[in-house]
């Protein structure tokens, strides 16, 4: 994505006179504040995404462990069922 100009870069590119800078000083200052707030929000968003990714990785690992335990339990249950099933009910190939 193309980088946007900063407020300072934009002000310099406009080549405002000292008088014009005085007239627009409040607006320029508001833009600088918004630029700082935007940068802070972007940083906080990035940190939030990193925390979310860490939690998702932890969740994925927990799901894999649960899946392994369920497979083991399913195998054990099948074994128990076969042991207690009467011979007449056991399928033979």
Helices and strands as residue ranges (DSSP letters): H 7-14, H 18-23, H 25-84, G 87-89
